[in-house]
């Protein structure tokens, strides 16, 4: 028989930042937990399944746009431009871009070094002439790059930043601007940025994409509670919550919540909490943009849009931008 940990004790591998965010988020009047904590190993695997759901159009549409326009990107940025991917993850979409520049330098940046290393091994086997220089770090801040990518004398080729997946939509406007400015500082003057963004469209279609019929997104969202119970000695009743996807028209975003199906009481890391029936924990935002809104956001972050591609239905955008001579304050 395995002895239970004392109340409030944490498993040895818990992340102090996870504990702090969860306790702070559950203590607020409007409860929320940052979306980054949805992506533990299980959450990342479930998200890959979400991208295959019939209702989830962003991944398929962005992949098609990359296949159609990667050659155009390379013609402008240069076939020898070092590719710096922010939040590289599995690097699946990167392969489409690298097919046109297999002998360049690839610098993936990710906060999860283990996951990144596995992806780099696969890329190395696929592109034997590719130099791969992984960097473990938080791209929300300026990240030091290898000298061959960004040198002080300006002799290195101008880098091509890559940020697919419409991940920027998870951030509030001010956070997104700060991140774009950090990317500009990371890459340097004259750098390029290839970024994917999702467009605003009919709310019913958006809600379906984030609340698929097979319930894959629901599993993804509810997995956060399982993670809290496992890593922070939580006692959250898993059958006491349901996944909820809402369209916030005023803020032009999908919101993901975990809604209490009854009055619930539980503990996390020894701290007691109560939630009323119908109360929610806000877990993720997914902002959707107009074409002009995308270019304005990039400009606020220090980037001038050079090319703006979209699919025939106008569902999604792929934008190529270049760093301003001086970052706007």
C-alpha positions as a LaTeX table, in Angstrom:
\begin{tabular}{lrrr}
\hline
Residue & $x$ (\AA) & $y$ (\AA) & $z$ (\AA) \\
\hline
Unk1 & 0.00 & 0.00 & 0.00 \\
Unk2 & 1.38 & 3.40 & $-1.00$ \\
Unk3 & 1.33 & 6.01 & 1.72 \\
Unk4 & $-0.53$ & 9.22 & 0.82 \\
Unk5 & 1.43 & 12.46 & 0.96 \\
Unk6 & 0.65 & 14.67 & 3.98 \\
Unk7 & $-2.04$ & 17.31 & 3.30 \\
Unk8 & $-0.58$ & 20.20 & 1.36 \\
Unk9 & 2.53 & 18.26 & 0.34 \\
Unk10 & 3.58 & 18.51 & $-3.30$ \\
Unk11 & 5.05 & 15.91 & $-5.57$ \\
Unk12 & 8.82 & 16.39 & $-5.85$ \\
Unk13 & 8.70 & 17.57 & $-9.49$ \\
Unk14 & 6.10 & 20.32 & $-9.06$ \\
Unk15 & 6.75 & 23.70 & $-10.67$ \\
Unk16 & 6.68 & 26.57 & $-8.13$ \\
Unk17 & 5.38 & 28.93 & $-10.82$ \\
Unk18 & 2.50 & 26.52 & $-11.53$ \\
Unk19 & 1.63 & 26.44 & $-7.83$ \\
Unk20 & 1.75 & 30.24 & $-7.56$ \\
Unk21 & $-0.40$ & 30.81 & $-10.66$ \\
Unk22 & $-3.01$ & 28.24 & $-9.62$ \\
Unk23 & $-3.34$ & 29.46 & $-6.03$ \\
Unk24 & $-3.50$ & 33.10 & $-7.12$ \\
Unk25 & $-5.95$ & 32.36 & $-9.92$ \\
Unk26 & $-8.34$ & 30.34 & $-7.76$ \\
Unk27 & $-8.29$ & 32.96 & $-5.00$ \\
Unk28 & $-9.61$ & 35.72 & $-7.26$ \\
Unk29 & $-13.24$ & 36.74 & $-7.56$ \\
Unk30 & $-13.10$ & 35.97 & $-11.28$ \\
Unk31 & $-11.12$ & 32.73 & $-11.24$ \\
Unk32 & $-8.54$ & 32.12 & $-13.96$ \\
Unk33 & $-5.41$ & 30.08 & $-14.63$ \\
Unk34 & $-2.89$ & 31.03 & $-17.37$ \\
Unk35 & $-3.28$ & 28.99 & $-20.56$ \\
Unk36 & 0.35 & 27.85 & $-20.62$ \\
Unk37 & $-0.41$ & 25.34 & $-17.83$ \\
Unk38 & $-2.76$ & 23.44 & $-20.15$ \\
Unk39 & 0.33 & 22.04 & $-21.90$ \\
Unk40 & 1.81 & 19.31 & $-19.76$ \\
Unk41 & 2.85 & 16.15 & $-21.60$ \\
Unk42 & $-0.72$ & 14.84 & $-21.71$ \\
Unk43 & $-2.13$ & 18.23 & $-22.66$ \\
Unk44 & 0.35 & 18.58 & $-25.52$ \\
Unk45 & $-0.63$ & 15.15 & $-26.84$ \\
Unk46 & $-4.33$ & 15.99 & $-26.66$ \\
Unk47 & $-3.74$ & 19.29 & $-28.45$ \\
Unk48 & $-2.13$ & 17.43 & $-31.34$ \\
Unk49 & $-5.38$ & 15.42 & $-31.55$ \\
Unk50 & $-7.39$ & 18.67 & $-31.54$ \\
Unk51 & $-5.57$ & 19.83 & $-34.67$ \\
Unk52 & $-6.95$ & 16.76 & $-36.47$ \\
Unk53 & $-10.58$ & 17.41 & $-35.48$ \\
Unk54 & $-12.85$ & 18.18 & $-38.49$ \\
Unk55 & $-14.06$ & 21.42 & $-36.88$ \\
Unk56 & $-10.56$ & 22.74 & $-36.14$ \\
Unk57 & $-9.58$ & 24.57 & $-39.33$ \\
Unk58 & $-6.52$ & 26.68 & $-38.24$ \\
Unk59 & $-3.84$ & 23.98 & $-38.50$ \\
Unk60 & $-4.97$ & 22.67 & $-41.89$ \\
Unk61 & $-5.40$ & 26.16 & $-43.33$ \\
Unk62 & $-2.05$ & 27.44 & $-42.09$ \\
Unk63 & $-0.30$ & 24.32 & $-43.39$ \\
Unk64 & $-1.80$ & 24.93 & $-46.85$ \\
Unk65 & $-0.68$ & 28.56 & $-46.77$ \\
Unk66 & 2.86 & 27.55 & $-45.83$ \\
Unk67 & 2.96 & 25.04 & $-48.66$ \\
Unk68 & 1.75 & 27.68 & $-51.12$ \\
Unk69 & 3.95 & 30.58 & $-50.00$ \\
Unk70 & 7.14 & 29.29 & $-48.35$ \\
Unk71 & 9.06 & 29.75 & $-51.62$ \\
Unk72 & 7.94 & 33.40 & $-51.68$ \\
Unk73 & 9.09 & 33.84 & $-48.08$ \\
Unk74 & 12.53 & 32.41 & $-48.86$ \\
Unk75 & 12.92 & 34.58 & $-51.96$ \\
Unk76 & 12.49 & 37.67 & $-49.80$ \\
Unk77 & 14.33 & 36.66 & $-46.63$ \\
Unk78 & 17.09 & 34.64 & $-48.32$ \\
Unk79 & 17.77 & 30.91 & $-48.54$ \\
Unk80 & 20.64 & 31.22 & $-46.05$ \\
Unk81 & 18.69 & 33.23 & $-43.47$ \\
Unk82 & 18.91 & 31.53 & $-40.06$ \\
Unk83 & 15.42 & 30.36 & $-39.04$ \\
Unk84 & 14.54 & 31.15 & $-35.43$ \\
Unk85 & 11.32 & 29.49 & $-34.31$ \\
Unk86 & 9.57 & 30.79 & $-31.21$ \\
Unk87 & 7.89 & 28.02 & $-29.20$ \\
Unk88 & 9.07 & 25.35 & $-31.61$ \\
Unk89 & 7.34 & 22.34 & $-30.00$ \\
Unk90 & 7.23 & 19.46 & $-32.49$ \\
Unk91 & 8.53 & 21.66 & $-35.39$ \\
Unk92 & 6.10 & 19.96 & $-37.79$ \\
Unk93 & 5.21 & 23.09 & $-39.78$ \\
Unk94 & 8.85 & 24.17 & $-39.83$ \\
Unk95 & 9.65 & 21.28 & $-42.14$ \\
Unk96 & 7.58 & 22.90 & $-44.90$ \\
Unk97 & 9.70 & 26.05 & $-44.67$ \\
Unk98 & 13.01 & 24.19 & $-44.39$ \\
Unk99 & 12.30 & 22.20 & $-47.56$ \\
Unk100 & 13.24 & 25.45 & $-49.36$ \\
Unk101 & 16.35 & 26.13 & $-47.25$ \\
Unk102 & 17.76 & 22.76 & $-46.10$ \\
Unk103 & 21.33 & 24.00 & $-45.53$ \\
Unk104 & 20.62 & 27.01 & $-43.34$ \\
Unk105 & 20.84 & 27.26 & $-39.53$ \\
Unk106 & 17.75 & 26.40 & $-37.49$ \\
Unk107 & 17.41 & 27.80 & $-33.96$ \\
Unk108 & 14.34 & 26.46 & $-32.13$ \\
Unk109 & 13.45 & 28.27 & $-28.90$ \\
Unk110 & 11.24 & 26.46 & $-26.43$ \\
Unk111 & 10.76 & 26.43 & $-22.69$ \\
Unk112 & 10.57 & 22.62 & $-22.72$ \\
Unk113 & 14.05 & 21.41 & $-23.63$ \\
Unk114 & 13.22 & 17.70 & $-23.58$ \\
Unk115 & 10.39 & 17.99 & $-26.10$ \\
Unk116 & 12.49 & 20.30 & $-28.28$ \\
Unk117 & 15.48 & 17.94 & $-28.31$ \\
Unk118 & 13.35 & 15.07 & $-29.62$ \\
Unk119 & 12.02 & 17.25 & $-32.45$ \\
Unk120 & 15.56 & 18.39 & $-33.32$ \\
Unk121 & 16.71 & 14.77 & $-33.62$ \\
Unk122 & 13.95 & 14.08 & $-36.15$ \\
Unk123 & 14.74 & 17.26 & $-38.13$ \\
Unk124 & 18.44 & 16.39 & $-38.22$ \\
Unk125 & 17.66 & 13.04 & $-39.78$ \\
Unk126 & 15.36 & 14.67 & $-42.35$ \\
Unk127 & 17.77 & 17.50 & $-43.28$ \\
Unk128 & 21.36 & 16.21 & $-42.94$ \\
Unk129 & 22.86 & 19.54 & $-44.09$ \\
Unk130 & 20.90 & 21.60 & $-41.57$ \\
Unk131 & 22.76 & 23.11 & $-38.63$ \\
Unk132 & 20.50 & 22.93 & $-35.57$ \\
Unk133 & 21.23 & 25.06 & $-32.50$ \\
Unk134 & 18.43 & 24.66 & $-29.92$ \\
Unk135 & 17.96 & 27.30 & $-27.24$ \\
Unk136 & 15.97 & 26.62 & $-24.09$ \\
Unk137 & 14.26 & 29.80 & $-22.95$ \\
Unk138 & 11.12 & 31.92 & $-22.59$ \\
Unk139 & 10.56 & 33.83 & $-25.85$ \\
Unk140 & 8.26 & 36.28 & $-24.06$ \\
Unk141 & 11.57 & 37.89 & $-23.07$ \\
Unk142 & 14.63 & 38.70 & $-25.18$ \\
Unk143 & 16.56 & 35.46 & $-25.76$ \\
Unk144 & 20.35 & 35.40 & $-26.39$ \\
Unk145 & 21.02 & 33.73 & $-29.76$ \\
Unk146 & 24.14 & 31.95 & $-31.01$ \\
Unk147 & 26.71 & 34.38 & $-32.46$ \\
Unk148 & 26.35 & 32.95 & $-35.97$ \\
Unk149 & 22.70 & 34.06 & $-35.97$ \\
Unk150 & 23.03 & 37.50 & $-34.42$ \\
Unk151 & 26.54 & 38.92 & $-34.22$ \\
Unk152 & 27.56 & 42.29 & $-32.83$ \\
Unk153 & 29.31 & 43.30 & $-36.07$ \\
Unk154 & 26.23 & 42.66 & $-38.18$ \\
Unk155 & 28.06 & 40.18 & $-40.41$ \\
Unk156 & 25.63 & 37.32 & $-39.85$ \\
Unk157 & 22.65 & 36.91 & $-42.23$ \\
Unk158 & 19.40 & 38.63 & $-41.25$ \\
Unk159 & 17.35 & 36.07 & $-39.34$ \\
Unk160 & 13.87 & 34.85 & $-40.19$ \\
Unk161 & 11.69 & 34.52 & $-37.12$ \\
Unk162 & 8.90 & 31.94 & $-37.34$ \\
Unk163 & 5.82 & 31.96 & $-35.09$ \\
Unk164 & 3.05 & 29.75 & $-36.53$ \\
Unk165 & $-0.15$ & 28.47 & $-34.96$ \\
Unk166 & $-1.93$ & 31.77 & $-34.17$ \\
Unk167 & $-0.45$ & 31.44 & $-30.68$ \\
Unk168 & $-0.32$ & 35.22 & $-30.48$ \\
Unk169 & $-4.10$ & 35.11 & $-30.14$ \\
Unk170 & $-3.77$ & 33.64 & $-26.64$ \\
Unk171 & $-2.35$ & 36.95 & $-25.40$ \\
Unk172 & $-4.04$ & 40.19 & $-24.41$ \\
Unk173 & $-3.18$ & 43.11 & $-26.70$ \\
Unk174 & $-0.53$ & 44.63 & $-24.42$ \\
Unk175 & 1.05 & 41.21 & $-23.86$ \\
Unk176 & 1.13 & 40.53 & $-27.59$ \\
Unk177 & 2.83 & 43.87 & $-28.27$ \\
Unk178 & 5.41 & 43.19 & $-25.55$ \\
Unk179 & 6.11 & 39.75 & $-27.02$ \\
Unk180 & 6.55 & 41.13 & $-30.55$ \\
Unk181 & 8.98 & 43.73 & $-29.22$ \\
Unk182 & 10.90 & 41.01 & $-27.38$ \\
Unk183 & 11.09 & 39.01 & $-30.62$ \\
Unk184 & 12.43 & 42.06 & $-32.43$ \\
Unk185 & 15.13 & 42.54 & $-29.79$ \\
Unk186 & 15.99 & 38.85 & $-29.99$ \\
Unk187 & 16.33 & 38.85 & $-33.80$ \\
Unk188 & 17.88 & 42.30 & $-34.30$ \\
Unk189 & 17.67 & 45.02 & $-36.95$ \\
Unk190 & 16.65 & 43.97 & $-40.44$ \\
Unk191 & 15.18 & 40.67 & $-39.27$ \\
Unk192 & 12.09 & 39.07 & $-40.78$ \\
Unk193 & 9.10 & 37.53 & $-39.00$ \\
Unk194 & 6.71 & 34.96 & $-40.48$ \\
Unk195 & 3.62 & 34.69 & $-38.29$ \\
Unk196 & 0.20 & 33.03 & $-38.44$ \\
Unk197 & $-2.96$ & 34.73 & $-37.17$ \\
Unk198 & $-6.60$ & 33.62 & $-37.11$ \\
Unk199 & $-9.29$ & 35.85 & $-38.58$ \\
Unk200 & $-12.60$ & 36.86 & $-37.02$ \\
Unk201 & $-15.55$ & 34.96 & $-38.46$ \\
Unk202 & $-19.03$ & 33.65 & $-37.60$ \\
Unk203 & $-19.24$ & 32.88 & $-33.84$ \\
Unk204 & $-20.96$ & 29.51 & $-34.36$ \\
Unk205 & $-18.05$ & 28.30 & $-36.49$ \\
Unk206 & $-15.52$ & 29.51 & $-33.96$ \\
Unk207 & $-17.30$ & 27.89 & $-31.04$ \\
Unk208 & $-17.47$ & 24.58 & $-32.94$ \\
Unk209 & $-13.70$ & 24.72 & $-33.48$ \\
Unk210 & $-13.14$ & 25.01 & $-29.71$ \\
Unk211 & $-15.89$ & 22.62 & $-28.63$ \\
Unk212 & $-15.64$ & 19.77 & $-31.14$ \\
Unk213 & $-18.28$ & 17.06 & $-31.38$ \\
Unk214 & $-15.90$ & 14.30 & $-30.22$ \\
Unk215 & $-15.03$ & 16.21 & $-27.05$ \\
Unk216 & $-11.28$ & 16.34 & $-27.67$ \\
Unk217 & $-11.02$ & 20.01 & $-26.66$ \\
Unk218 & $-13.08$ & 19.25 & $-23.56$ \\
Unk219 & $-10.52$ & 16.59 & $-22.55$ \\
Unk220 & $-7.73$ & 19.08 & $-23.18$ \\
Unk221 & $-9.31$ & 21.69 & $-20.92$ \\
Unk222 & $-10.34$ & 19.25 & $-18.17$ \\
Unk223 & $-6.85$ & 17.75 & $-18.13$ \\
Unk224 & $-5.75$ & 20.92 & $-16.31$ \\
Unk225 & $-7.75$ & 19.80 & $-13.27$ \\
Unk226 & $-6.13$ & 16.36 & $-13.43$ \\
Unk227 & $-2.73$ & 18.03 & $-13.53$ \\
Unk228 & $-3.55$ & 20.21 & $-10.52$ \\
Unk229 & $-4.70$ & 17.17 & $-8.53$ \\
Unk230 & $-1.58$ & 15.21 & $-9.48$ \\
Unk231 & 1.10 & 17.87 & $-9.10$ \\
Unk232 & $-0.34$ & 20.11 & $-6.39$ \\
Unk233 & $-2.05$ & 17.54 & $-4.18$ \\
Unk234 & $-5.46$ & 18.79 & $-5.30$ \\
Unk235 & $-8.81$ & 17.28 & $-4.43$ \\
Unk236 & $-10.83$ & 18.87 & $-7.24$ \\
Unk237 & $-13.84$ & 16.67 & $-8.14$ \\
Unk238 & $-13.28$ & 15.97 & $-11.83$ \\
Unk239 & $-16.95$ & 15.13 & $-12.38$ \\
Unk240 & $-17.89$ & 18.51 & $-10.94$ \\
Unk241 & $-16.78$ & 20.53 & $-13.97$ \\
Unk242 & $-17.45$ & 20.78 & $-17.68$ \\
Unk243 & $-15.67$ & 22.44 & $-20.60$ \\
Unk244 & $-17.25$ & 25.65 & $-21.84$ \\
Unk245 & $-16.34$ & 27.63 & $-24.98$ \\
Unk246 & $-17.81$ & 31.13 & $-25.35$ \\
Unk247 & $-17.55$ & 33.89 & $-27.96$ \\
Unk248 & $-16.84$ & 37.34 & $-26.46$ \\
Unk249 & $-17.92$ & 39.71 & $-29.21$ \\
Unk250 & $-16.73$ & 42.88 & $-27.45$ \\
Unk251 & $-13.16$ & 41.50 & $-27.17$ \\
Unk252 & $-13.29$ & 39.49 & $-30.43$ \\
Unk253 & $-12.15$ & 36.28 & $-28.81$ \\
Unk254 & $-13.10$ & 32.74 & $-27.93$ \\
Unk255 & $-12.87$ & 32.09 & $-24.20$ \\
Unk256 & $-12.37$ & 28.65 & $-22.69$ \\
Unk257 & $-13.71$ & 28.06 & $-19.19$ \\
Unk258 & $-14.19$ & 25.20 & $-16.75$ \\
Unk259 & $-17.71$ & 25.52 & $-15.33$ \\
Unk260 & $-18.76$ & 24.09 & $-11.96$ \\
Unk261 & $-21.75$ & 21.74 & $-12.39$ \\
Unk262 & $-22.63$ & 22.03 & $-8.70$ \\
Unk263 & $-21.37$ & 23.73 & $-5.57$ \\
Unk264 & $-17.91$ & 22.30 & $-4.95$ \\
Unk265 & $-15.29$ & 22.37 & $-2.20$ \\
Unk266 & $-11.71$ & 21.26 & $-2.68$ \\
Unk267 & $-8.11$ & 21.87 & $-1.67$ \\
Unk268 & $-5.00$ & 22.66 & $-3.68$ \\
Unk269 & $-1.59$ & 22.51 & $-1.96$ \\
Unk270 & $-3.35$ & 22.60 & 1.40 \\
Unk271 & $-5.40$ & 25.71 & 0.57 \\
Unk272 & $-9.22$ & 25.32 & 0.66 \\
Unk273 & $-11.45$ & 26.71 & $-2.10$ \\
Unk274 & $-15.18$ & 26.81 & $-2.81$ \\
Unk275 & $-17.01$ & 27.43 & $-6.07$ \\
Unk276 & $-20.71$ & 27.92 & $-6.66$ \\
Unk277 & $-22.77$ & 26.08 & $-9.25$ \\
Unk278 & $-22.21$ & 27.87 & $-12.58$ \\
Unk279 & $-19.01$ & 29.63 & $-11.51$ \\
Unk280 & $-16.11$ & 29.23 & $-13.94$ \\
Unk281 & $-12.34$ & 29.09 & $-14.12$ \\
Unk282 & $-11.16$ & 31.03 & $-17.19$ \\
Unk283 & $-8.37$ & 28.98 & $-18.79$ \\
Unk284 & $-7.67$ & 30.42 & $-22.25$ \\
Unk285 & $-8.33$ & 33.30 & $-24.68$ \\
Unk286 & $-8.10$ & 32.92 & $-28.45$ \\
Unk287 & $-8.30$ & 36.37 & $-30.05$ \\
Unk288 & $-9.42$ & 36.69 & $-33.67$ \\
Unk289 & $-8.35$ & 39.60 & $-35.84$ \\
Unk290 & $-9.37$ & 41.64 & $-38.85$ \\
Unk291 & $-6.70$ & 41.90 & $-41.59$ \\
Unk292 & $-6.01$ & 45.53 & $-40.66$ \\
Unk293 & $-5.95$ & 44.63 & $-36.97$ \\
Unk294 & $-3.19$ & 42.10 & $-37.63$ \\
Unk295 & $-0.97$ & 44.61 & $-39.41$ \\
Unk296 & $-1.63$ & 47.25 & $-36.74$ \\
Unk297 & $-0.64$ & 44.79 & $-34.01$ \\
Unk298 & 2.59 & 43.94 & $-35.80$ \\
Unk299 & 3.36 & 47.64 & $-36.28$ \\
Unk300 & 2.86 & 48.31 & $-32.57$ \\
Unk301 & 5.39 & 45.57 & $-31.87$ \\
Unk302 & 8.03 & 47.04 & $-34.18$ \\
Unk303 & 7.27 & 45.14 & $-37.42$ \\
Unk304 & 6.21 & 46.41 & $-40.85$ \\
Unk305 & 4.09 & 43.97 & $-42.87$ \\
Unk306 & 5.62 & 43.15 & $-46.26$ \\
Unk307 & 3.29 & 40.35 & $-47.44$ \\
Unk308 & $-0.13$ & 39.24 & $-46.23$ \\
Unk309 & $-1.54$ & 35.95 & $-47.52$ \\
Unk310 & $-4.89$ & 34.31 & $-46.81$ \\
Unk311 & $-6.87$ & 31.31 & $-48.00$ \\
Unk312 & $-9.74$ & 31.59 & $-50.48$ \\
Unk313 & $-12.34$ & 31.60 & $-47.70$ \\
Unk314 & $-10.56$ & 34.30 & $-45.70$ \\
Unk315 & $-10.31$ & 32.11 & $-42.62$ \\
Unk316 & $-6.67$ & 32.58 & $-41.71$ \\
Unk317 & $-3.66$ & 34.79 & $-42.45$ \\
Unk318 & 0.06 & 34.26 & $-42.88$ \\
Unk319 & 2.07 & 37.48 & $-42.66$ \\
Unk320 & 5.69 & 38.25 & $-43.46$ \\
Unk321 & 6.98 & 41.37 & $-41.68$ \\
Unk322 & 10.31 & 43.12 & $-41.30$ \\
Unk323 & 11.76 & 44.86 & $-38.26$ \\
Unk324 & 11.48 & 48.65 & $-38.26$ \\
Unk325 & 14.77 & 50.54 & $-38.31$ \\
Unk326 & 14.01 & 51.57 & $-34.77$ \\
Unk327 & 11.57 & 49.85 & $-32.45$ \\
Unk328 & 8.59 & 52.00 & $-31.68$ \\
Unk329 & 8.22 & 53.01 & $-28.08$ \\
\hline
\end{tabular}
